[in-house]
Amino acid sequence: MKQEEREQNFLQVLEAFTKGLTTLKEAIGLVHSANDQLPKDEKQKAIQQKVEEAERLIQAGHAGVGESLGFQLCHCTWPPQVMASSEYSEETQVEQFTCPNCGKLVSLSGRKKASEHVTAFDPYDVY
């Protein structure tokens, strides 16, 4: 299998994984809403804890996928936030990344042109 075909297969798997995370996040949101309608007791509290744990695990998985694709991570929260490229200078070859949570900026030099980055999936798709 050629390198290009492997990359395409990887991107297809990654896209399916991301869509799965999105669907799971939506399902957790529905469970969260339904749980709010239950009487306040130990079962409701246990469900709430499991929902919050699942949300943290999804966010950690999301951060792991983003990091494996070369996205920058901001450590303002746990799990870390995936930072999006917000600016690229052709002249200096410096790319700037912004945290969607705290607004922190990180600049990295020597990066490829923004158009050469992996763009097959949206890292904010699960939020």
C-alpha positions, -999 to +999 in steps of 0.1 A: +000+000+000+014+034-010+021+061+016-007+083+001-032+054+005-021+047+041-025+084+049-060+085+033-070+053+052-057+069+084-077+100+078-109+080+071-104+061+103-097+093+122-128+109+107-150+079+118-135+081+153-142+118+155-178+113+144-181+085+170-168+109+197-193+135+185-222+111+187-211+099+221-209+135+233-244+141+221-257+109+238-240+120+271-257+154+268-291+136+265-284+115+295-273+146+314-306+163+305-327+133+314-308+129+347-316+165+357-353+154+356-348+126+381-355+131+418-324+142+437-312+110+453-281+087+453-289+072+419-291+106+403-258+116+419-242+084+407-255+089+372-242+125+373-207+113+384-206+088+356-217+113+330-190+138+341-164+110+341-174+100+305-171+137+294-136+139+309-125+107+291-139+119+258-120+152+262-088+133+271-092+112+240-099+142+219-067+159+232-047+127+225-060+126+189-052+163+185-017+159+199-010+128+177-019+149+147+005+177+157-019+201+172-007+222+201-022+216+236-030+242+262-027+230+298-052+255+313-076+226+320-075+189+325-079+173+300-058+198+279-075+220+253-066+215+216-053+248+203-062+259+167-039+276+143-050+313+143-023+330+122+006+321+099+033+344+086+048+334+053+076+359+058+088+346+092+073+311+089+059+315+124+025+300+132+003+312+161-020+289+180-049+301+202-066+282+231-104+283+228-107+282+266-083+308+280-071+326+249-035+318+254-013+323+223+017+301+214+040+309+185+061+283+168+087+290+141+097+268+112+063+253+106+049+244+072+025+266+054-010+264+070-023+248+038+000+219+042-014+208+076-038+179+081-072+194+076-094+164+072-111+168+106-122+195+128-106+192+163-136+211+178-161+187+163-168+170+196-177+202+215 
